[in-house]
Amino acid sequence: MNNVILIVDDMEINRAILAEGFKNEFEILEAENGLQAIELLDTHPDIAAVLLDLIMPEMDGMGVLQKMNDNGKILHIPVFIITAESSEKMLMDAYELGAVDVINKPFMMNFLRCRIGNIIELYRHRNDLEEIVNEQVERLNKVNLSMVETLATLIEFRDCESGEHVKRICGLTEILMTAVSEMYPEYHLPRSEIEKIVTASILHDVGKIAIPDGILNKPGRLTKDEFEVMKQHTTRGCDILEQIPSVMDDDIYRYSYDICRHHHERWDGRGYPDGLVGDEISIWAQVVAAADVYDALVSPRVYKAAFDFDTAVKMINNGECGTFNPKVLNAFNASAEKIKREVIITEND
């Protein structure tokens, strides 16, 4: 439990009075300027509160508050301003930077102990609650990933592909989505969203569970009617996902549903099932589509041998596998060497 109070004041007498008032309940740290205070905050993770003078040499109290905002410590450590007659504007600026209360000189210790003790206790409860919430989120994320991986395993058993296929799709999606996000501001996404998209990509072919074995694993070319049945894996996958949204993270469910339905759409509108054109297709579905096509080309399948890397890249760029967003193609080409180096096809795939 955090049980340290940091007193920051350039007047030794003020530090001594405050230290005497809190020494029976807290361990006391003292700093005579803002630079010392920042150093102590960085080296003592158990500080429960800061009593901060505003007017000090080297770095004043406003500088300390700004630093605590920059490193996020202001969210977890209450800061009390020590003042005699600071300006109203200065106090308002301090409040805007996260100070929770003002300690007026001269000090009324009994009253002060109650005020500071109550707020410290409030922060402790809030920090404990935040930790519990974070643990629950982490646990839920593990459940989501476990469920997604279980569904993916079922798909692999059905279409006779190895588990490495799913790993490669995740790797390709991560590389391509990161490249697109970095190269094109209109497609930029924070890292946390890209990670959810990578998880969701695992379920792009979940609808294959509903496709008959004779079609799914046919060694030769599909007939027109058989291909129409195979195309249904996009919508059948959405039917499956609609049965489980309550136990899946909302964002992962949304990405999974969209990717499952639209990873066979094409930039020119000649894909399926909805015939979407251009950016009617979400960028994450476009990226997974490119990843899926590349992996299909370089992997051996029951109906074909694997193409080598250079041939696969040339086929994608020449439009032999459908039309892609030129920006996705640019990201693919910019990432080609990384893909070749990191997304490896093993002999057993």
N, C-alpha and C positions, 0 to 999 in steps of 0.2 A: 504493500500500500504506500502511495506517495505521502511522505510525512515531513517534507522539507519546505521551509519558507525562505525565499530569496529576498533580502532587503537591499534595495539599490538607492543610495543617497550619498551625495558628496559630503554631507555634514555628519561627522562621527557621532555627535550627540544624539541626532535623530535615529541613527542606526542602533545605538545603545539602548535608547528608550524602547524602541519597537522590539528589539531582541529580548530585552528583559520581560516584556509583556507576553511573549509567545514561547519562551524557552522551556516551560513546563509541558507544553503539548506538542512542540515541533522541534526538529533539528533546524538550526539557523545557519544560513549562508549569507555573507555580506559582500557587497560590491560598492565601490565608491564612484564608479562611472559606468556608462553604458557598455563600453568595450569589455570590461570585466564581467558585466552581467551576461553578455552574449556568450562569453567563454564558459561561464558556469552553467548556463542553460544547455550548452552543447555537451558538457561533460557530466551532467547530473540529470539522469532521466527521471528521478524520483521527486522533482520539485512540484509541490502542490499548489503554490501561489507565488506571485511576485508583487512586492510592495515597491512601487516605482516613483522616484522623484522625476520631475520633468526637466528642471534646470540643473544641468551637470556639465562638467568639462569633458572633452574628448568625444563623447557621444552622449547626447541628451536622451531624455525619456522617449521622445517622439521617434528617435532613431531606433531605440530598442523595440518599440511597438511595431515599426515598419519591418524590422528583421524578423520578428515573431510572426508577422503576417506572411512574409516571404517563405519561411520554412514550415508554416502550418502549426507552430506551437501555440499560437493564440487561440486555436480551436479547443485545446485541451487544458490549458493552464490559465486560470483567472488572473488578471492584472489589475491591481488597485493603485490608483494615482495618489501620491503623497503631495500635498500642496498647501501653501499658506495663502497666496493671493495671486495665483496664475490667472491670466486673462480668460474670459468666457470663451473666446475663439479657440484658445489653446486646449481648453478642457473639451470642447465639442470635437475638435480634431482628434483628441485622444480617444473619445468615445467611438468615433467613426472608425478608428483603427482597432477597436475591440476591447478597450478598457471597460471593466464591469462596474467600477464604483470609484468614488473619490474619498480619500482620507484627509480630513482637514486638520491642520495644526492650530493649536496644541492638541495632542492626542488624548482621547477619553478611552483608556485601555479596556475597561470592562465592556463598554458598548462596542468597541472595535473588535474585540475577540469574538463576540457574538456574530457581528456582521460578516467578518471574514470566515469564521468557522462554518456558518450556514452556507455560504457560497462555495467554499471548498467541498463541503459534503454534497452539494448539488452537482458540482462538476464531477465528483467521483462517481455518483450514480449515473450521470450521463455518459461518462467514459466507459463504465462497466456495461451499460446498455448497448453502446456502439460496438463494443467488443463482442457481445452476445449476438447482435445482428450480423456482424461480419462473419462470425462462425457459422451462423445459420445459412448465410448466402453461400459460403464455401461448401457447406454440406449439400445444399441444394444443387450447386454446380456439379458436384461429384455424382449426385443422383442423376442429373440430366445427362452427363457424359456416359454414365454406365448404361442408362436406358438407350441412348443413341447407339452406343457400341453393340448392345445386344441386338437391336434391330438390324444393324449393319451385318452382324454375324449371320443372321437368318438369311439375308440377301445372298451372302457369299455361298452358303450351303446350296441355295437354289440354283444359282447360275454358274457354279463350279469355278468361280474366281477365288484367288487366295485373298487372305486378309491384307496382303501387301497392296492390293488395288486401292482399298479405302485409305490406307496410309499415304499412298502416293497422291490421291485426290486431295487430301488434306494439305500435303506439302505443296502441291502445285497451286492450290487455292490461296494458301498463305503467301507464297512468293508473288503470284500475279496480282492479288488484291492489294498487297503492300505497294507494288510497283505502280499500279493504276492510281492508288490514293496519293502517292508521292508525286507522280508526274502531272496529274490533272486535278487542279483545285476543285472543279465541279464534282468530282467523284471522291473527294477527300473524306475519310472516315477515321475516327480515333482508334487507337490500337485495341481498345476493349471491344469495339464493334467488329473489327476484323477477326478477332479471336472467336467471337460468336458465329460469324459467317463460316469460319474454318470448321467449327463443330457442326454447324448445320449442313455443310457439304457432304458429311458422312451419309446423310439420308437422301441424297439426290436420286438414288435408284430404289428406294424402299418399295415402290409399287411393283417391282419385279416379283415380289412375293406372290402376287396375284396372277402372274402370267403362266400358262401351262408349260410343263417341262419340255414337251415336244417342240415348242416354239422357242422357248428361252435358250435351249441348248442344242438347237438344230445345227449340224455341222456345215450345211450349205446355205445358199442364198434363200431368204424368206420369200414366199409368194406374196402377191399384193395383199391378199386377205390376211395372211399371217403377219405381215408388217403392220396392218391396221390394228391387229390385236396387240402387237408389241408396243405400238405407240400409246396404248391405253395405260402403260405403266406410270405415265406422268400424272394422270388424273386419279388412277387407283391409289397411287401413293398418297395423294391429298386426302382421299377417303380414309386411309389408314391413320394419317396424322390427325384428322378431325376427331378421332376417338380418344386422343391422349393429350389434348392441350392443357388440361387442368393439372397435369403432373410434370409439365415442361415449362422452363423459363419462357416468358412471353416473347422476348426478342428472338430467342433461338427457335421457338415455334414459328414465328412469323418468317424468319429467314428460311427455315426448313421447308415450309409450305410453298413459298415463292420459288425457291430453287428446285424443289421436286416437280412443280408444275411447269416451270419455264426453262429448264436447262437444255431443252431441245428447240427452243425458239431461235430464230436467226435474224440477223441485222436487216436483211432485205425482206423480211416478212414471210419467208418460205419455210419457216419451221412449224412446229406443232406444240401444244394442241390448239392454241388461240390465234395463231398467225400474227403475233405482235411484230411491230416494225420499230427499228431504231431504239431510242431510249424509252419506248414503251416497256421494254424489257429492263428490269432492274440491273444495275451494274454487277451485283453479286451473282445473279443468274447468268449474266454474260460471261463472267470470269469462270464460273464452274463449268459452263458449256465448253469454253476453250480448254480448260484442264481435262475435261472428260474426253474430248476429241483427241488431244495429244496423247493421253494415256492409252486410248483405244488403238492408236496407230502404232505406238512403240511396244505394245504388249502382244504376246501370242494369244490368239483366241481359237475357239473350236473351228471357226470358219476361215482363218487366215494365219499366216506367219507374221511375226513382228517386223515392222519397218525400222531401219536404223534411224538414229537421231536426226541426221542431216536431211534425210528423205522426208521424215515426218514434218520437220520445220518448213521445208520447201512446199509440201502439199498443203499445209495450213495457210501459208502466205499466198499460194497460187489459187486459193479458193476451191480446192478439190474436195474439201470437207464442209462446204457451206460458207456463207458470208459472215464475217465477224466485224464488229465495230473497229474502225481503223485505230482508235486509241487503245483498245484492248490488244490489237495486233502489235502496236508499237511497244506496249508494256511487255508483251510476250517476247518480242525480239530483243528488247533491252535486257530481259532476264534469262535469255536462252542459255548462256554459259552457266549461270547459277542453277538452272533447271537440270542441265546435263550433269553437273557436278553433284547435286544434292538429291535429286529424285532418281534413284537407281532402280533399274529392272533387274531382278535376280534371275538366274537360270531356271528356278523352280516356278516362276510366275506364269 
